[in-house]
Amino acid sequence: MRFIKCFGFLFAIISILSCGGTKTAQVWTDRPEFAIYGELFNTAQTQYKVSIKYYENPGQELGKNGNTADIIVGSWLKNPSTGAYFKSLDNLFGANKLSRNIFYSKLLSIGRIDRNQYLLPVSFNLPALIFSKNSNLELSNSFTIDFNEIKFLSKDYNDFSRGAYTRMGFSPLWSDDFLMTTAVLWGASFRAASPLAWDATALERSMNFVNNWTIEVNTSNQAEEEFIFKYFFEPPEKLVQNGRVLFSYMDSRDFFTLNEESKNNLDYRWIMDQGRIPINEDLVLIGIPKRAKSAKAARAFIQWFFNTENQKIIMEYCTETRISETVFGICGGFSALNPVTEQIFPQYYPELLGRMPPSDNLLSPNVLPGNWANIKERVVLPYLHDRSRSTKAEDVYPLERRLSDWIRMNR
C-alpha cells in the first residue's frame, strides 16, 4: 500500500511541476514506475521535462476527445493501427544518437513497419518453471527445460498412495498461462484480424498434447483436480519448497520479485521447446504519437531513457528505495537493451548470472489486437482452461463462438 501511495504522490508532483510548454512532454502509460523514471529525467537535466499520466490502456486513449500525448508507453501498442497513430522513430538512430545494435534485434523488429521504426521495445518477460534447490534434480541444461524433460521428471517424482497422489511433479492444468505458453509453442499463432485469428489445427494439437500429458504422467484429469483441491491452498513457491510439487509455472517478473528467502531456496529454468522460448506477449513498447506537440522533449526523454548508464541509475535508485522488491528490473521486466540485461541485471539479480538464453532462441509474439488483454482474459484463457480438461473438443464450447459472443456483448 505504501508503494502505491508513493507512486500516486509522484504522479501528482510530476504533473504539477512539469506541466505546460513545448519543452514538456506528456507521457501516457500503464506502468506506474514511469513516475520514477520521469522524476529522474527531470532532475538529471534542465532543458526538458516530462509529465506522467496513468491510463489502464494508454494506446486506446489516442484520438479520444481530441486529447493526445507526446509519448505513449505500455503493452499492446503494436497492432494494425500503429502506423496510423505513431511517428517514425528512425531519426533517433545514427551518430551520437541511439544505436540499433544495443537492442535485442527480435524485440526491435516488433516495432518496425515497412522498414520504418514506429515503436521501440522497453522491457519483456519470459516463462519459467521454478523448483526447489533441495530437489537435487539432474537437468540436461543449465538455463532451459523442454516439455519432454518436464514430463519425464514429473512422472518420476509422483507419489501415489491409497488411491490418490500425495505429491505430483507437474500438471499443465495448474496454470492457464502455462497452457497459453504450450499453445504458442505448438504454433497456435494468435494474431490480430477482425479482431482475432489463430491456427485452429495447431491449437487443437496443443490441447491434445496436454490431454495425453495428463493420462501419461498423472493418470487422469480427475486425479489432477483432486490433487489441486486437496493441496493448492498455498502459493506456488511454497508448494515447491515443501516438496508437494516438483515444478510450478512462474514468469520472470513474478520470480524475481519473490522475497529473498524464497529466491534463495528456489531455482528456475526457462521454458523452451524446439529451440524457442516465447516472449510474453505483454512486452512494453514506447512511441511518439503523430499529433505530439512536444516532439523534441519526447525525443530527448527517449534518448535519455535508452542510455545504458541511465538504466543502471534507474536500477540503483529502485534498489536503494526498495521499489525493486515489487517491480522487476526495468519497467517490470528485462531491459530491451542487451548490454543492460546481460551485464547490469546480474549485479542486482545474482540468480541471472550466466542464465540469460541466447537471443536467437527468443520467439517474438505476433501482432495482436489492441484489446488483446481483454480477449485473452475473457475468451482465450477460459477456453484453454476448459479444453485442457476434456479429451473431446466437441464437448467444449468452441473458441469461435466464445469470441463471437464476447464481441456481441462488448460492442
Residue pairs with C-beta under 8 A, 6 or more apart in sequence:
3 323
3 326
4 32
7 32
7 33
7 35
7 36
10 35
10 36
10 38
10 39
10 52
11 32
11 35
11 52
11 53
11 54
13 39
14 35
14 38
14 39
14 42
14 50
14 51
14 52
15 51
15 52
15 53
17 42
17 49
18 24
18 38
18 42
18 49
18 50
18 51
19 51
21 294
22 293
22 294
22 296
22 297
23 47
23 48
23 49
23 294
23 296
23 297
24 48
24 49
24 50
24 51
24 294
24 297
25 48
25 49
25 50
25 51
25 70
25 71
25 292
25 294
25 297
25 298
25 300
25 301
26 50
26 51
26 53
26 68
26 69
26 70
26 71
26 294
27 34
27 38
27 50
27 51
27 52
27 53
27 69
27 70
27 71
27 72
27 73
27 301
28 53
28 54
28 55
28 58
28 61
28 69
28 71
28 72
28 73
28 74
29 52
29 53
29 54
29 55
29 58
29 71
29 72
29 73
29 74
30 54
30 55
30 56
30 57
30 58
30 73
30 74
30 75
31 73
31 74
31 284
31 331
31 332
32 54
33 318
33 323
33 327
33 331
33 332
34 52
34 73
34 331
35 52
36 314
36 317
36 318
36 323
37 305
37 314
38 50
38 51
38 52
40 310
40 313
40 314
40 317
41 48
41 49
41 50
41 301
41 304
41 305
42 49
42 50
44 304
44 310
45 304
47 300
48 296
48 297
48 300
48 301
49 297
50 71
50 297
50 301
53 69
55 61
55 74
57 74
57 76
57 370
57 371
57 373
58 69
58 72
58 73
58 74
59 72
59 74
59 76
59 77
59 79
59 85
59 370
60 370
60 371
61 67
61 69
62 68
62 69
62 72
62 85
62 289
63 85
68 289
68 291
68 292
68 293
69 289
69 292
70 288
70 289
70 292
70 293
70 294
70 295
70 297
70 298
71 286
71 287
71 288
71 292
71 298
71 301
71 302
72 86
72 286
72 287
72 288
72 289
73 122
73 284
73 285
73 286
73 331
74 284
74 285
75 282
75 283
75 284
75 285
75 373
76 282
76 368
76 369
76 370
76 371
76 372
76 373
77 86
77 119
77 285
77 286
77 287
78 110
78 111
78 119
78 285
78 367
78 368
79 192
79 367
79 368
79 369
79 370
79 372
80 192
80 367
80 369
81 370
82 113
82 118
82 119
82 287
83 113
83 114
83 116
83 118
84 290
85 289
85 290
86 118
86 119
86 287
86 288
86 289
86 290
87 118
87 287
87 288
87 289
87 290
87 292
87 295
88 116
88 117
88 118
89 111
89 117
89 118
89 119
89 120
89 287
89 288
89 302
90 116
90 117
91 299
92 98
92 117
92 120
92 299
92 302
92 303
93 99
93 100
93 117
97 303
98 302
98 303
98 306
100 108
102 306
102 308
102 337
102 338
102 339
103 120
103 121
103 336
103 337
103 338
104 121
104 124
104 336
104 337
104 338
104 341
104 359
104 362
105 359
106 279
106 359
106 362
106 364
107 121
107 124
107 279
107 283
107 336
107 362
107 364
108 117
108 120
108 121
108 336
109 364
110 119
110 121
110 283
110 285
110 364
110 365
111 117
111 118
111 119
111 120
111 121
111 285
111 287
112 118
118 287
119 285
119 286
119 287
120 285
120 286
120 287
120 302
120 306
120 336
121 283
121 284
121 285
121 336
122 283
122 284
122 285
122 286
122 330
122 331
122 335
122 336
123 283
123 284
123 329
123 330
123 331
123 332
123 333
123 334
123 335
123 336
124 279
124 280
124 283
124 284
124 333
124 334
124 336
125 251
125 252
125 253
125 279
125 280
125 282
125 283
125 328
125 332
125 333
125 334
126 251
126 252
126 270
126 271
126 277
126 278
126 279
126 280
126 334
126 357
126 362
127 177
127 178
127 181
127 249
127 251
127 252
127 270
127 271
127 277
127 278
127 280
128 249
128 250
128 251
128 252
128 255
128 268
128 269
128 270
128 271
129 145
129 150
129 170
129 247
129 248
129 249
129 250
129 268
129 269
129 271
130 236
130 237
130 240
130 247
130 248
130 249
130 250
130 255
130 266
130 267
130 268
131 137
131 240
131 246
131 247
131 248
131 266
131 267
131 268
131 269
132 240
132 241
132 243
132 265
132 266
132 267
133 265
133 266
133 267
134 243
134 265
135 243
135 246
137 153
137 246
139 145
139 149
139 153
139 269
140 149
141 269
142 354
142 355
143 269
143 270
143 354
143 355
143 356
143 357
144 269
144 270
144 271
144 272
144 277
144 357
144 361
145 269
145 270
145 271
145 272
146 271
146 272
146 273
146 274
147 182
147 185
147 209
147 213
147 273
150 169
150 170
150 247
151 213
151 216
151 217
153 169
153 246
153 247
154 168
154 169
154 170
154 171
154 217
154 218
154 246
154 247
155 169
155 216
155 217
156 169
157 167
157 168
157 169
157 246
158 165
158 167
158 168
158 169
158 217
158 218
159 165
159 166
159 167
159 168
160 166
160 219
164 223
164 226
164 227
164 230
165 218
165 219
165 223
165 226
165 227
167 243
167 244
167 245
167 246
168 218
168 224
168 227
168 244
168 245
168 246
169 217
169 245
169 246
169 247
170 217
170 245
170 246
170 247
170 248
171 213
171 214
171 217
171 218
171 224
171 227
171 228
172 178
172 179
172 182
172 210
172 213
172 214
172 388
173 179
173 210
173 214
173 221
173 224
173 225
173 228
173 388
173 389
174 228
174 232
174 236
174 245
174 248
174 249
175 248
175 249
176 381
176 384
176 385
177 249
177 251
177 381
178 249
178 271
179 210
179 381
179 384
179 385
179 388
180 376
180 380
180 381
180 384
181 249
181 271
181 278
182 206
182 209
182 210
183 190
183 202
183 203
183 206
183 207
183 384
184 190
184 278
184 363
184 365
185 206
185 271
185 273
185 274
185 276
185 278
185 363
186 202
186 203
186 205
186 206
186 209
187 199
187 202
187 206
188 198
188 199
188 202
188 203
188 206
189 198
189 199
189 202
189 366
190 196
190 197
190 198
190 366
190 368
190 372
190 380
191 197
191 198
191 366
191 367
191 368
192 366
192 367
192 368
192 369
192 372
193 369
195 369
195 371
195 375
195 407
196 368
196 369
196 372
196 375
196 403
198 399
200 399
203 399
204 393
207 384
207 387
207 388
207 393
210 388
211 388
211 390
211 391
214 220
214 221
214 224
218 224
218 227
221 389
221 390
221 391
225 389
231 239
231 244
231 245
232 239
234 242
234 244
236 245
236 248
236 249
236 250
237 248
237 250
237 258
237 262
237 266
239 245
239 248
240 246
240 247
240 248
240 266
241 262
241 265
241 266
249 271
250 268
251 280
252 328
252 333
252 334
253 328
253 329
253 332
253 333
255 263
255 266
255 268
256 263
256 328
256 329
256 349
256 351
257 324
257 325
257 326
257 327
257 328
258 266
259 325
263 351
268 351
270 277
270 357
271 277
271 278
272 357
272 361
275 361
276 361
276 362
276 363
277 357
277 361
277 362
277 363
278 363
278 365
279 362
279 363
279 364
279 365
280 365
281 365
281 366
281 368
281 372
281 376
282 373
283 333
283 336
283 365
284 331
284 332
284 333
286 302
286 305
288 295
288 298
288 299
288 302
292 298
304 310
305 311
306 337
308 337
308 339
308 340
308 344
311 330
311 335
311 337
311 340
311 344
312 340
312 344
314 330
315 324
315 329
315 330
315 344
315 345
315 348
317 323
318 324
318 327
319 348
324 348
329 335
329 341
329 345
329 348
329 349
330 340
334 341
334 345
334 356
335 341
335 344
335 345
338 359
341 356
342 356
345 352
345 356
346 352
346 353
346 354
369 375
374 410
375 403
375 406
378 406
379 399
379 402
379 403
379 406
380 399
382 402
383 396
383 397
383 399
383 402
386 396
386 397
387 393
387 396
390 396
